């Protein structure tokens, strides 16, 4: 046995636990499946559909205990639940870009409105 063999479990670049299951219908090309999806499948007694999302309640991608997992029917449903009531933490540069874009949009709207009402200085 190779000393680096992890027993068929590894962590991907995003921090999720992967389990080697090449025969699983939703296995990646590498033969691995996300462990939290496997745990949810065991909980509900069927394979997950590709559009279904399994959420880690505590935010720890490696805590795959069934009590820490929630199933959503779509990513939109997941994000709606996850982001409702949250205020994003934008960088100062991002805030400045949003301000500049809003100013451009407001100038364009004002100009179009003046043209439509015939009060533009050029008329």
DSSP file (Angstrom, degrees, kcal/mol; ACC not computed):
  #  RESIDUE AA STRUCTURE BP1 BP2  ACC     N-H-->O    O-->H-N    N-H-->O    O-->H-N    TCO  KAPPA ALPHA  PHI   PSI    X-CA   Y-CA   Z-CA
    1    1 A X              0   0    0      0, 0.0     2,-0.2     0, 0.0     0, 0.0   0.000 360.0 360.0 360.0 135.7    0.0    0.0    0.0
    2    2 A X    >   -     0   0    0      1,-0.1     3,-1.6     2,-0.0     0, 0.0  -0.473 360.0-132.7 -69.1 137.8    1.3    3.4   -0.9
    3    3 A X  T 3  S+     0   0    0      1,-0.3    -1,-0.1    -2,-0.2     0, 0.0   0.713 105.7  55.9 -66.9 -20.1    2.1    5.6    2.2
    4    4 A X  T 3  S+     0   0    0      2,-0.0    -1,-0.3     0, 0.0     2,-0.3   0.475  76.7 121.1 -91.0  -1.2    0.2    8.5    0.7
    5    5 A X    <   -     0   0    0     -3,-1.6     0, 0.0     1,-0.1     0, 0.0  -0.459  45.8-165.3 -64.4 125.0   -3.1    6.5    0.2
    6    6 A X    >   -     0   0    0     -2,-0.3     3,-0.5     3,-0.1    -1,-0.1   0.169  48.9 -97.9 -99.9  17.4   -5.8    8.3    2.1
    7    7 A X  T 3  S-     0   0    0      1,-0.2     3,-0.1    12,-0.0    13,-0.1   0.745  79.6 -55.2  75.7  22.2   -8.3    5.4    2.1
    8    8 A X  T 3  S+     0   0    0      1,-0.3    12,-3.3    11,-0.1     2,-0.4   0.615 114.4 109.5  85.6  11.9  -10.2    6.9   -0.8
    9    9 A X  E <   +A   19   0A   0     -3,-0.5     2,-0.3    10,-0.2    -1,-0.3  -0.956  35.5 157.4-122.0 141.0  -10.9   10.3    0.8
   10   10 A X  E     -A   18   0A   0      8,-2.1     8,-3.3    -2,-0.4     2,-0.5  -0.942  37.1-115.8-150.7 169.9   -9.3   13.6   -0.2
   11   11 A X  E     -A   17   0A   0     -2,-0.3     6,-0.2     6,-0.2     2,-0.0  -0.954  29.3-140.2-113.3 130.5  -10.0   17.3    0.1
   12   12 A X    >   -     0   0    0      4,-2.6     3,-2.0    -2,-0.5     6,-0.0  -0.253  34.6 -91.9 -83.6 177.4  -10.5   19.3   -3.1
   13   13 A X  T 3  S+     0   0    0      1,-0.3    -1,-0.1     2,-0.1    -2,-0.0   0.714 126.5  54.2 -63.5 -21.1   -9.2   22.8   -3.8
   14   14 A X  T 3  S-     0   0    0      2,-0.1    -1,-0.3    47,-0.0    47,-0.1   0.450 121.5-104.7 -92.4  -1.5  -12.4   24.4   -2.4
   15   15 A X  S <  S+     0   0    0     -3,-2.0     2,-0.2     1,-0.3    -2,-0.1   0.548  74.2 137.2  93.7   8.1  -12.1   22.5    0.9
   16   16 A X        -     0   0    0     46,-0.1    -4,-2.6     1,-0.0     2,-0.4  -0.632  56.3-116.0 -88.5 147.6  -14.8   19.8    0.3
   17   17 A X  E     -A   11   0A   0     44,-0.7    18,-2.9    -2,-0.2    19,-0.4  -0.681  30.4-162.1 -81.7 131.0  -14.3   16.2    1.3
   18   18 A X  E     -AB  10  34A   0     -8,-3.3    -8,-2.1    -2,-0.4     2,-0.4  -0.908   3.1-156.0-113.8 143.0  -14.3   13.8   -1.7
   19   19 A X  E     -AB   9  33A   0     14,-2.9    14,-2.5    -2,-0.4     2,-0.7  -0.964  24.2-116.9-120.2 135.3  -14.8   10.0   -1.5
   20   20 A X  E     + B   0  32A   0    -12,-3.3    12,-0.3    -2,-0.4    11,-0.1  -0.602  54.0 143.0 -74.5 112.4  -13.6    7.6   -4.1
   21   21 A X    >   +     0   0    0     10,-3.0     3,-2.2    -2,-0.7     6,-0.1  -0.518  16.6 173.4-147.7  71.3  -16.7    5.9   -5.6
   22   22 A X  T 3  S+     0   0    0      1,-0.3     5,-0.1     8,-0.1     9,-0.1   0.729  78.5  57.2 -58.8 -22.9  -16.1    5.4   -9.4
   23   23 A X  T 3  S+     0   0    0      8,-0.1    -1,-0.3     3,-0.1     2,-0.2   0.548  78.8 111.3 -86.6  -6.0  -19.3    3.4   -9.8
   24   24 A X  S X  S-     0   0    0     -3,-2.2     3,-1.9     7,-0.2    -3,-0.1  -0.470  73.5-130.6 -67.9 135.7  -21.5    6.2   -8.4
   25   25 A X  T 3  S+     0   0    0      1,-0.3    -1,-0.1    -2,-0.2    -3,-0.0   0.754 106.9  43.6 -61.9 -23.3  -23.7    7.7  -11.2
   26   26 A X  T 3  S+     0   0    0      5,-0.1    -1,-0.3    23,-0.0    -2,-0.1   0.130  83.5 135.3-108.0  21.1  -22.7   11.3  -10.3
   27   27 A X    <   -     0   0    0     -3,-1.9     6,-0.2    -6,-0.1    -5,-0.1  -0.376  57.4-115.1 -67.2 145.9  -19.0   10.6   -9.8
   28   28 A X    >   -     0   0    0      4,-3.0     3,-2.3     1,-0.1    -1,-0.1  -0.206  38.3 -92.9 -69.0 171.5  -16.5   13.1  -11.3
   29   29 A X  T 3  S+     0   0    0      1,-0.3    -1,-0.1     2,-0.1    -2,-0.1   0.779 129.3  59.8 -58.0 -26.4  -14.2   12.0  -14.1
   30   30 A X  T 3  S-     0   0    0      2,-0.1    -1,-0.3     1,-0.0    -8,-0.1   0.566 119.7-110.7 -79.1  -9.1  -11.7   11.2  -11.3
   31   31 A X  S <  S+     0   0    0     -3,-2.3   -10,-3.0     1,-0.3     2,-0.3   0.509  77.6 125.9  91.5   5.5  -14.1    8.7   -9.7
   32   32 A X  E     -B   20   0A   0    -12,-0.3    -4,-3.0   -10,-0.1     2,-0.3  -0.718  41.1-162.9-102.6 150.8  -14.7   10.9   -6.7
   33   33 A X  E     -B   19   0A   0    -14,-2.5   -14,-2.9    -2,-0.3     2,-0.3  -0.967  33.9-100.7-127.8 144.3  -18.0   12.1   -5.2
   34   34 A X  E >>  -B   18   0A   0     -2,-0.3     4,-1.7   -16,-0.2     3,-0.6  -0.492  29.4-141.2 -65.3 126.9  -18.6   15.0   -2.8
   35   35 A X  H 3> S+     0   0    0    -18,-2.9     4,-2.6    -2,-0.3     5,-0.2   0.865  97.7  57.5 -62.1 -38.8  -19.1   13.4    0.7
   36   36 A X  H 3> S+     0   0    0    -19,-0.4     4,-1.9     1,-0.2    -1,-0.2   0.847 106.7  50.2 -64.4 -30.5  -21.8   15.8    1.8
   37   37 A X  H <> S+     0   0    0     -3,-0.6     4,-2.4     2,-0.2    -1,-0.2   0.887 109.9  50.5 -71.6 -38.1  -23.9   14.8   -1.2
   38   38 A X  H  X S+     0   0    0     -4,-1.7     4,-2.2     2,-0.2    -2,-0.2   0.915 109.8  50.5 -62.7 -43.2  -23.4   11.1   -0.4
   39   39 A X  H  X S+     0   0    0     -4,-2.6     4,-1.8     1,-0.2    -2,-0.2   0.920 111.4  47.9 -62.2 -43.7  -24.5   11.7    3.2
   40   40 A X  H  X S+     0   0    0     -4,-1.9     4,-2.4     1,-0.2     5,-0.3   0.902 108.6  54.5 -64.9 -40.0  -27.6   13.5    2.0
   41   41 A X  H  X>S+     0   0    0     -4,-2.4     4,-1.8     1,-0.2     5,-1.1   0.908 108.3  49.3 -59.0 -41.2  -28.4   10.7   -0.4
   42   42 A X  H  <5S+     0   0    0     -4,-2.2    -1,-0.2     1,-0.2    -2,-0.2   0.878 110.8  51.6 -64.4 -36.8  -28.2    8.2    2.5
   43   43 A X  H  <5S+     0   0    0     -4,-1.8    -2,-0.2     1,-0.2    -1,-0.2   0.907 119.1  33.3 -66.0 -43.0  -30.6   10.5    4.5
   44   44 A X  H  <5S-     0   0    0     -4,-2.4    -1,-0.2     2,-0.2    -2,-0.2   0.576 104.6-124.4 -96.1  -9.8  -33.2   10.8    1.8
   45   45 A X  T  <5S+     0   0    0     -4,-1.8     2,-0.3    -5,-0.3    -3,-0.2   0.754  76.9  72.2  78.0  24.8  -32.8    7.3    0.3
   46   46 A X  S   <S-     0   0    0     -5,-1.1    -2,-0.2    -6,-0.2    -1,-0.2  -0.977  87.4 -83.9-157.7 166.3  -32.1    8.3   -3.3
   47   47 A X        -     0   0    0     -2,-0.3     2,-0.2    -3,-0.1    -9,-0.1  -0.490  50.0-112.9 -71.3 146.6  -29.5    9.8   -5.6
   48   48 A X        -     0   0    0     -2,-0.2     2,-0.2   -11,-0.1    -1,-0.1  -0.536  25.0-119.9 -77.4 146.7  -29.5   13.6   -5.7
   49   49 A X    >   -     0   0    0     -2,-0.2     3,-1.4     1,-0.1    -1,-0.1  -0.571  27.3-113.5 -78.4 150.8  -30.5   15.4   -8.9
   50   50 A X  T 3  S+     0   0    0      1,-0.3    -1,-0.1    -2,-0.2    -2,-0.0   0.810 115.6  54.7 -57.7 -30.6  -27.7   17.6  -10.4
   51   51 A X  T 3  S+     0   0    0      2,-0.1    -1,-0.3    23,-0.1    24,-0.2   0.663  87.0  99.8 -78.8 -15.6  -29.7   20.8   -9.6
   52   52 A X    <   -     0   0    0     -3,-1.4     2,-0.4    22,-0.1    21,-0.2  -0.458  61.8-150.9 -75.3 145.0  -30.2   20.0   -5.9
   53   53 A X  E     -C   72   0B   0     19,-2.3    19,-3.0    21,-0.1     2,-0.6  -0.951   6.0-152.5-121.3 133.0  -27.8   21.7   -3.5
   54   54 A X  E     -C   71   0B   0     -2,-0.4     2,-0.4    17,-0.2    17,-0.2  -0.929  18.8-158.0-105.6 123.0  -26.6   20.5   -0.2
   55   55 A X  E     -C   70   0B   0     15,-3.2    15,-2.0    -2,-0.6     2,-0.8  -0.816  15.6-135.8-105.7 137.9  -25.8   23.3    2.3
   56   56 A X  E >   -C   69   0B   0     -2,-0.4     3,-1.4    13,-0.2    13,-0.2  -0.839  15.9-156.3 -89.0 110.8  -23.5   23.1    5.3
   57   57 A X  T 3  S+     0   0    0     11,-3.1    -1,-0.2    -2,-0.8    12,-0.1   0.853  91.5  43.5 -58.4 -39.6  -25.4   24.9    8.0
   58   58 A X  T 3  S-     0   0    0     10,-0.3    -1,-0.3     2,-0.2     3,-0.1   0.441 110.6-118.2 -89.4   2.0  -22.3   25.8   10.1
   59   59 A X  S <  S+     0   0    0     -3,-1.4     2,-0.9     1,-0.2    -2,-0.1   0.372  74.7 128.8  80.4  -6.1  -20.3   26.9    7.0
   60   60 A X    >   -     0   0    0      1,-0.2     3,-1.7     3,-0.1    -1,-0.2  -0.754  45.8-161.3 -87.6 107.2  -17.7   24.2    7.7
   61   61 A X  T 3  S+     0   0    0     -2,-0.9   -44,-0.7     1,-0.3   -25,-0.2   0.621  89.0  52.0 -65.2 -13.3  -17.3   22.3    4.3
   62   62 A X  T 3  S+     0   0    0    -46,-0.2     2,-1.3     1,-0.1    -1,-0.3   0.469  82.9  93.0-103.5  -2.5  -15.8   19.3    6.1
   63   63 A X    <   +     0   0    0     -3,-1.7    -5,-0.2     1,-0.1    -3,-0.1  -0.734  46.3 164.7 -90.8  91.1  -18.5   18.9    8.7
   64   64 A X        +     0   0    0     -2,-1.3     2,-0.2    -8,-0.1    -1,-0.1   0.019  18.3 139.4-100.4  26.9  -20.6   16.4    6.9
   65   65 A X    >   -     0   0    0      1,-0.1     3,-2.5     3,-0.1     4,-0.4  -0.515  63.0-120.8 -67.5 137.5  -22.7   15.2    9.9
   66   66 A X  G >  S+     0   0    0      1,-0.3     3,-1.4     2,-0.2    -1,-0.1   0.822 112.0  59.1 -51.6 -35.2  -26.4   14.8    8.8
   67   67 A X  G 3  S+     0   0    0      1,-0.3    -1,-0.3     3,-0.0    -2,-0.0   0.670 103.4  53.7 -70.0 -14.2  -27.6   17.4   11.3
   68   68 A X  G <  S+     0   0    0     -3,-2.5   -11,-3.1   -11,-0.1     2,-0.4   0.409  96.4  84.7 -97.1   0.7  -25.3   20.0    9.7
   69   69 A X  E <   -C   56   0B   0     -3,-1.4     2,-0.4    -4,-0.4   -13,-0.2  -0.844  51.7-173.7-112.7 142.0  -26.7   19.5    6.2
   70   70 A X  E     -C   55   0B   0    -15,-2.0   -15,-3.2    -2,-0.4     2,-0.5  -0.988  17.7-137.4-130.3 141.3  -29.7   21.0    4.5
   71   71 A X  E     -C   54   0B   0     -2,-0.4     2,-0.3   -17,-0.2   -17,-0.2  -0.850  17.3-171.7-102.9 131.2  -31.1   20.1    1.0
   72   72 A X  E     -C   53   0B   0    -19,-3.0   -19,-2.3    -2,-0.5     3,-0.1  -0.921  25.7-136.7-117.9 146.4  -32.3   22.8   -1.4
   73   73 A X  S    S+     0   0    0     -2,-0.3     2,-0.3   -21,-0.2    -1,-0.1   0.668  86.3   3.9 -76.5 -17.1  -34.1   22.1   -4.7
   74   74 A X  S  > S-     0   0    0    -21,-0.1     4,-2.0     1,-0.1   -21,-0.1  -0.980  71.5-110.5-158.3 164.7  -32.0   24.6   -6.6
   75   75 A X  H  > S+     0   0    0     -2,-0.3     4,-3.1     2,-0.2     5,-0.2   0.843 118.1  58.3 -68.9 -32.1  -29.2   27.0   -6.1
   76   76 A X  H  > S+     0   0    0      2,-0.2     4,-2.6     1,-0.2    -1,-0.2   0.932 107.4  46.2 -61.6 -44.8  -31.6   29.9   -6.4
   77   77 A X  H  > S+     0   0    0      2,-0.2     4,-2.0     1,-0.2     5,-0.2   0.914 113.5  50.1 -62.2 -43.0  -33.6   28.6   -3.4
   78   78 A X  H  X S+     0   0    0     -4,-2.0     4,-2.7     1,-0.2    -2,-0.2   0.938 113.4  44.2 -60.2 -49.6  -30.3   28.1   -1.5
   79   79 A X  H  X S+     0   0    0     -4,-3.1     4,-3.1     2,-0.2     5,-0.3   0.883 109.9  55.7 -66.9 -38.3  -29.1   31.6   -2.3
   80   80 A X  H  X S+     0   0    0     -4,-2.6     4,-1.2    -5,-0.2    -1,-0.2   0.931 115.1  39.3 -58.3 -45.8  -32.4   33.2   -1.5
   81   81 A X  H  < S+     0   0    0     -4,-2.0    -2,-0.2    -5,-0.2    -1,-0.2   0.895 119.5  46.6 -69.7 -41.4  -32.4   31.5    2.0
   82   82 A X  H  < S+     0   0    0     -4,-2.7    -2,-0.2    -5,-0.2    -3,-0.2   0.852 119.3  36.6 -72.5 -36.5  -28.7   32.1    2.5
   83   83 A X  H >< S+     0   0    0     -4,-3.1     3,-2.2    -5,-0.2    -1,-0.2   0.604  81.6 118.7 -98.4 -12.4  -28.5   35.8    1.5
   84   84 A X  T 3< S+     0   0    0     -4,-1.2     3,-0.1    -5,-0.3    -4,-0.0  -0.343  88.8   6.8 -59.5 126.2  -31.8   37.1    2.8
   85   85 A X  T 3  S+     0   0    0      1,-0.3     2,-0.3    -2,-0.1    -1,-0.3   0.438 100.5 125.4  83.4  -0.4  -31.1   39.9    5.3
   86   86 A X    <   -     0   0    0     -3,-2.2     2,-0.6     0, 0.0    -1,-0.3  -0.702  51.7-145.3 -94.4 144.9  -27.4   39.9    4.7
   87   87 A X        -     0   0    0     -2,-0.3    -3,-0.0    -3,-0.1     2,-0.0  -0.937  23.8-125.6-105.6 122.8  -25.5   43.1    3.9
   88   88 A X        -     0   0    0     -2,-0.6     2,-0.9     1,-0.1    -5,-0.0  -0.326  11.2-131.5 -67.4 150.8  -22.5   42.4    1.5
   89   89 A X        -     0   0    0     -2,-0.0     2,-0.2     0, 0.0    -1,-0.1  -0.789  32.2-170.5-102.8  87.5  -19.1   43.6    2.5
   90   90 A X        -     0   0    0     -2,-0.9     2,-0.1     1,-0.1     0, 0.0  -0.484  22.9-115.0 -79.1 148.7  -17.9   45.4   -0.6
   91   91 A X     >  -     0   0    0     -2,-0.2     4,-2.5     1,-0.1     5,-0.2  -0.413  29.3-109.9 -73.4 158.0  -14.3   46.6   -1.0
   92   92 A X  H  > S+     0   0    0      1,-0.2     4,-2.1     2,-0.2     5,-0.1   0.881 122.1  51.7 -56.4 -37.5  -13.7   50.4   -1.2
   93   93 A X  H  > S+     0   0    0      2,-0.2     4,-2.3     1,-0.2    -1,-0.2   0.902 109.1  49.4 -66.2 -40.9  -12.8   49.9   -4.9
   94   94 A X  H  > S+     0   0    0      2,-0.2     4,-2.1     1,-0.2    -2,-0.2   0.900 110.5  50.1 -64.8 -41.1  -16.0   48.0   -5.5
   95   95 A X  H  X S+     0   0    0     -4,-2.5     4,-2.4     2,-0.2    -1,-0.2   0.908 110.1  50.9 -62.9 -41.6  -18.1   50.7   -3.8
   96   96 A X  H  X S+     0   0    0     -4,-2.1     4,-2.6    -5,-0.2    -2,-0.2   0.911 109.3  50.2 -63.5 -42.5  -16.4   53.3   -5.9
   97   97 A X  H  X S+     0   0    0     -4,-2.3     4,-2.4     1,-0.2    -1,-0.2   0.899 110.9  49.7 -62.0 -40.6  -17.1   51.4   -9.2
   98   98 A X  H  X S+     0   0    0     -4,-2.1     4,-2.5     2,-0.2    -2,-0.2   0.909 111.0  49.4 -65.3 -41.2  -20.7   51.1   -8.2
   99   99 A X  H  X S+     0   0    0     -4,-2.4     4,-2.3     2,-0.2    -2,-0.2   0.937 112.3  47.7 -61.6 -46.4  -21.0   54.8   -7.4
  100  100 A X  H  X S+     0   0    0     -4,-2.6     4,-2.2     1,-0.2    -2,-0.2   0.900 112.4  48.9 -62.7 -41.5  -19.4   55.7  -10.8
  101  101 A X  H  X S+     0   0    0     -4,-2.4     4,-2.6     2,-0.2    -1,-0.2   0.915 110.3  51.0 -65.1 -42.7  -21.7   53.4  -12.7
  102  102 A X  H  X S+     0   0    0     -4,-2.5     4,-2.7     1,-0.2    -2,-0.2   0.898 109.6  50.8 -61.7 -40.2  -24.8   54.8  -10.9
  103  103 A X  H  X S+     0   0    0     -4,-2.3     4,-2.4     2,-0.2    -1,-0.2   0.918 110.5  49.1 -63.9 -42.9  -23.7   58.3  -11.8
  104  104 A X  H  X S+     0   0    0     -4,-2.2     4,-2.4     2,-0.2    -2,-0.2   0.933 112.6  47.5 -60.1 -46.6  -23.2   57.3  -15.5
  105  105 A X  H  X S+     0   0    0     -4,-2.6     4,-2.6     1,-0.2    -2,-0.2   0.924 112.2  49.5 -62.4 -45.0  -26.6   55.6  -15.6
  106  106 A X  H  X S+     0   0    0     -4,-2.7     4,-2.4     1,-0.2    -1,-0.2   0.888 110.5  50.2 -63.3 -39.1  -28.3   58.7  -13.9
  107  107 A X  H  X S+     0   0    0     -4,-2.4     4,-2.4     2,-0.2    -1,-0.2   0.927 111.7  48.5 -64.0 -43.9  -26.7   61.1  -16.4
  108  108 A X  H  X S+     0   0    0     -4,-2.4     4,-2.5     1,-0.2    -2,-0.2   0.913 112.6  48.0 -62.1 -43.3  -27.9   58.9  -19.3
  109  109 A X  H  X S+     0   0    0     -4,-2.6     4,-2.3     2,-0.2    -1,-0.2   0.913 112.1  48.9 -64.1 -42.5  -31.4   58.8  -18.0
  110  110 A X  H  X S+     0   0    0     -4,-2.4     4,-2.3     2,-0.2    -2,-0.2   0.908 112.3  48.7 -64.0 -41.6  -31.5   62.5  -17.3
  111  111 A X  H  X S+     0   0    0     -4,-2.4     4,-2.4     2,-0.2    -2,-0.2   0.920 112.3  47.9 -64.7 -44.1  -30.2   63.2  -20.8
  112  112 A X  H  X S+     0   0    0     -4,-2.5     4,-2.3     1,-0.2    -1,-0.2   0.880 111.5  51.4 -64.0 -37.7  -32.8   60.9  -22.4
  113  113 A X  H  X S+     0   0    0     -4,-2.3     4,-1.7     2,-0.2     6,-0.2   0.908 109.6  49.1 -66.7 -42.0  -35.5   62.4  -20.3
  114  114 A X  H  X>S+     0   0    0     -4,-2.3     5,-1.8     1,-0.2     4,-0.8   0.917 112.3  48.8 -63.3 -42.9  -34.6   66.0  -21.4
  115  115 A X  H ><5S+     0   0    0     -4,-2.4     3,-0.7     1,-0.2    -2,-0.2   0.909 110.7  50.6 -62.9 -41.6  -34.5   64.9  -25.1
  116  116 A X  H 3<5S+     0   0    0     -4,-2.3    -1,-0.2     1,-0.2    -2,-0.2   0.822 113.6  44.5 -67.5 -31.5  -37.9   63.2  -24.8
  117  117 A X  H 3<5S-     0   0    0     -4,-1.7    -1,-0.2    -5,-0.2    -2,-0.2   0.515 109.8-121.2 -92.1  -4.0  -39.5   66.3  -23.3
  118  118 A X  T <<5S+     0   0    0     -4,-0.8    -3,-0.2    -3,-0.7    -4,-0.1   0.677  81.6 115.2  75.9  17.8  -37.8   68.7  -25.8
  119  119 A X      < +     0   0    0     -5,-1.8    -4,-0.2    -6,-0.2    -5,-0.1   0.264  35.1 128.3-102.6  12.5  -36.1   70.7  -23.1
  120  120 A X    >   -     0   0    0     -6,-0.7     3,-1.9     1,-0.1    -9,-0.0  -0.435  68.4-122.6 -67.7 143.1  -32.5   69.8  -24.2
  121  121 A X  T 3  S+     0   0    0      1,-0.3    -1,-0.1     2,-0.2    -2,-0.0   0.739 107.5  64.5 -59.9 -25.8  -30.3   72.8  -24.6
  122  122 A X  T 3         0   0    0      1,-0.2    -1,-0.3     0, 0.0    -2,-0.1   0.457 360.0 360.0 -79.7  -0.1  -29.6   71.9  -28.2
  123  123 A X    <         0   0    0     -3,-1.9    -1,-0.2    -5,-0.0    -2,-0.2   0.428 360.0 360.0-108.0 360.0  -33.2   72.3  -29.3
